[in-house]
Amino acid sequence: MSFSRRTLLKATAASAVTGGVGAPYIARAQAAEWTYKFSTSLPELHPSVTRTREMAAAIKTETNGRFDMQVFPNSQLGSTTDVLSQLRSGGVEFMAQSPVILAILVPAASISGVGYAFPDYPTVWKAMDGDLGTFVRGEINKAGLEVMDKIWDNGFRQTTSSTKLINGPDDFKGFKIRVPVSPLWTSMFKALDASPTSINFSELYSALQTKIVVGQENALALISAAKLYEVQKYCSMTNHMWDGIWITMNRRAWAALPDDVKAIVSRNANAAAVKDREDTEKLNDSVMQELEGKGLIFNQPDAAPFREKLRSAGFYAEWKGKYGEHAWELLEKAVGKLS
């Protein structure tokens, strides 16, 4: 599938008509035996939401209407931390979430978000489709959740600001930046001498608008979809973290499905993950051009000084101790020596 901004908007508009929240994806030839909720904090226009709606429609078709996955984007069911609690209790059956948010429950999950660990996408997929990904999924299972095999792509994260460009580590000193509710994010930006504030994504736009924080960091596709360019002026391509999306399931809800339905759901979810990866990577250049047209000013700082700042501040040594020797060894096996 060729994915551009235009086709993205068309696909999303179509989904609003044919696959909106609570609306049937196919004719009601048969009532669904299982109606499960899928929650994501990502906004409606994000490519991952479009792929999720396609996935839900395909699953309903292939199960002959037996399984109905209702997609709730844009934190409609609550903040990410609230929905994680709902997922554990069974109030929500499926959740798309960043590994670093999932780390509230599964500390090892955030290891894929270690600052300046991944230089490029081939290195990311080597790790996450390999031994590191297998290890993290095992830890998620130990915490009582089920998880799909393939992690989705939420992109390399960039730093935006209403006040200045970030050219080097010194520009982070005292910088009031929003970070997700995550110890890893807070730790990294404190090591860079910034002033991080944990704010749920659903509250980010207003926090920037009211200057509670002057900056934030997210992937370009999300900066565009959430219209953060309306309240930010600069974008520094810091590539400081790679972020993914694990599709996690409530264990009891997953166990209630027969094997044939599980197979259909898993196959479509993992196939959608691969398509989502392709979408996000291809969209980066076009989204950057679009954001420049919206008035964002870009720069491309060198990663090496930031990585050295984290190393000298003890960031890597600290998190190696928290994750443990085995997990850190799996990370460095894919990305090279960090600590």
N, C-alpha and C positions, 0 to 999 in steps of 0.2 A: 504494500500500500504506500503510495506516495503521499507524504504528509507535508503540507505547507500551512501557513497561517490561514489562508482562505479555506482550504479543505477542513482544517480544524474547526473553524467557526461554523461551516456548513454542517459538519458532523454533529457538533454540539447542539446547534439549533434543531436538527432533526431529532436528536435524542430527547430534547425537551418536549417534543410533540408525541413521539412514539414510545419513549422509554423513560418518562419522567417519574419522579418519586410517587410510588403508590399506583402507577398506571400499568396495565398489562402490556407485556412485550409482544404477545401473540393473541390471537383470538381465543376466547374462553371455551375451547372445546372440552376442556377438562380442568376442574379445580385443582389448584396446586396442593400436593400432599405436604410439602415443606415450603414455608414462606420465611426466608431468612433476611435479616437486615445486614447491609454492608455499609460501614461508616468510614468516611475519610474527611480529613480537614481541608483537603485541596479544593479550590474553587471550581465551579462548573466548567470554566473555559480551559482548565488545565488538560493537556493531552492524556494524562493518566486516567482522568475521569471519563474521557471519551472511550478509551480502551476498556475501562471497567464496565461501561454500559454495553459495549459490544460483547464483552465476555458474558455478561448476565443474560443478554438476549440469546446468545449461542447456546448457553447451558439450558435455558428454558425450552428452546427449540429441540435440542438433542434429547432432553428428558421427556419430550411430549407433554410439556406443561406441568410435570410432576414437581419440579423444583423452580421456585420463583425467588430470585435474588433481587431485593429492592435496594437501590443505590441511593445513599444519602450523603451528598458532598457538602463542602463548605461548613463543616462543623455543625450541621443541622441537629445532630443528636447530642451535642455538647462538646466541650473542649476535649483535646486529646487525652488529658489525664482523666477526665470524667468518663469518656468512652472506654478507656482501658479498664476502669472498674466495672463498667457495664458488661464488657466482654468477658471478664472473669466470672461474673455472676450469671451470665446467660441472657441479659437484657438485650445485648447485641451479639449476633452470631459471628460476623466477620468484621475485621478492622484492618485498614491499610495504615501503617504507621512507620515512621522513621525509626531505624535501629536505636538512635540516641534517645528517643522518647520511650521506646520499649525497654530501655535500660533501667527505667524506674522499677520494673519488675524483674528483668533479666540483665544484670549488670554487664555480662560479657557481650551483649548484643551491640553495645556502642563501640566496640573495638574497630569496626569499619569506619568510624568517624574520627579517628585520631588525626589531629591536625597535620597537614602537609605530608601525609603518609603516601597517598596515591598520586603519581605524577600524570597518569593518563588512564583512559578507559581499558586498554588491553590489560593493564596491571590490576584494575578493579575486578574484571571478570575472571582473571586468573585466580584471584583470591576468593571471590564470592561464589564462583561455580566450582571451586576446589576445596582444599582442606579447611580453610578458614570458615567458609560458608557452612560446611558440614558440621564443624564444631559449634558454631553459633546456633544452628537449628537444633542440635542436641540439647543445648542449654535452654532453649525456648521450650522444648518438650519437657524438660525436667521441671520447669516452672508451672506446668499444668495446661499449656496451650498447645494447639496444633499449628503447623506452619507449612506453607507451600514451599516447594523445592527452589524455585527461582525467585530471586530478589528483583524488584523493579528498580528502575533508575529515577532518582529525583534530582540528579545532576550535581555538578561541582558547584559549590556555594561561593557567591561573590559578595563583596561588601558595598553597600550603598550608604549615602550620607546626604544630609541637607546642608552641610557646612564645608566639606573639603574632600579632596581625593586622598586615598591612602597610597603613598609612594614607598614607604618602608616602615619597619616596626615602630620607629619613633612617633609616627603619625597616629598610632593607636593609644598613646599615652593620655589617660584621662578621658578617652573617647566614650561617650554614653551610647552604648549599643544594645539593642534588644537581642536576646538569645532565647532559644526554646528552654522549657523547664527541664534542664539537664545538667548534672554536675560536670560532665566532660566539656560542654560548651563553655560553661562559666569558668572552669579551670583554665582552658586554653586562652581565653581572652584576658583573664587576670594575669597569666604568664606573659602576655603581650603588653601588660600595663594599661589595658583598657578598663572601662567601668561598665561591666555587663549587668543587665537587668533581665531576669527571666519573666517572659510574658507569653501567654498562649497566643497562637497564631490568629485566632478569632478577634483578638484585641489589638493586633499589631498596627493596623492602619490608623486607628484613633490615637494610639500611643505616639506614632510619628507625627500625626497632625497636630497634636497638642504639645509636642516637644518634650514629652516625658523621657523620650530617647531621641537622639538626632540621627542615629544610623541603625541598620539592621543587616542581616546576611541571609541570602537565599539563592537558589538557582535562578537563572535568567527567565525560564519559562514561568516560574511562580511570581517573580517580580512583575512580569507582564500581566499574567492572568489576574493577579490581585490588585493591579493598577497602582502599585507602589510608586511608580514614576510621578504620580500626582503629588506626592508628599516628599520626594527625594530629588536631589539635583545631580549627584555624582554617583558613578559606579566604578569601583576598582575591581579588576579581574584578579582577585587574590587567590582563587582556587584553593582556599585554605582547608576545605573539607569536601570529601565526596559523601553524598547522602543517598540512601536507597529507601525502598519501601518494602517491608515484609508484609505479606498477607497472612494474618493470623486468624485462628478460629477458636471458638469456645469448644472445649474438648467434648462435653456432653452432647452438644448440638451436632458436632462432626460424627461422633460415634452412632448417633441416631440414624444416619444415612446408610442405605444399603450400598454394597460395594460398587454396583454399576453406576450409581449416582456419584459416589465419591470419585470414581475414575473419570467421569465426564467433567466434573467440577475441576479436578486437579489438572487434567489435560488442557482445558481451556484457560485456566488461570496461568499456567506456566507458559503457554503459547502467547498469551497477552503480555506477559512480562518481557518476552523477547521482542515483541513488536514495540512495546513501550520504550525499551532501551534504544531501539533504532530511531523512534520518533524524537526522543529527547536529544540525542546526539546531533541529528540532522537539523533540528530546530534552532540550535544554539546560534548559528551565524545569522539566520534570518531574524531571530528575536532580537539580537543585538542591534541590527540595523533598524528594526522597528522602534526599539527603545531610544536609539539616537534621534530618530524622527520625532519622538515624544519629548525630546529635550534633555535626556540624560547625557552627561559628559563622561566618557570612559577613559581609563588608563590601564596599563598592563604592567604591574610591578613584578620584579624578580622574586621568585619564591625562596631562594637560598637564604637571604638574611632573616626571613621570618622563621624558617626551620632552625637556623642557628640560634635565634633568640629563644625559641622553645626549648632547645637542647640545653642552653646555658642556664635557663631559669629552672631546670629540673623537671620540666613537664613530662618528657618521655620517661624518665626514671620513675617518676611518681606513678604514672599509669601502667608501666610495666609491673610495678609492685602490686597494683590493684587487680590487674587482669591475671597475673600469674605467669610463670615462666613458659608453660605450654602454649597458652593463647598467644603470648607475645612472639614466641618462636614461629608460630604459624603465620602471623602477620609479617614478620621480617623475612620469612621464606618467600613471600610474594613480592614485597616492596623493597627489600634490602635493609641494611642496618640503620636504625633510627636512634637508639639510645647509646 
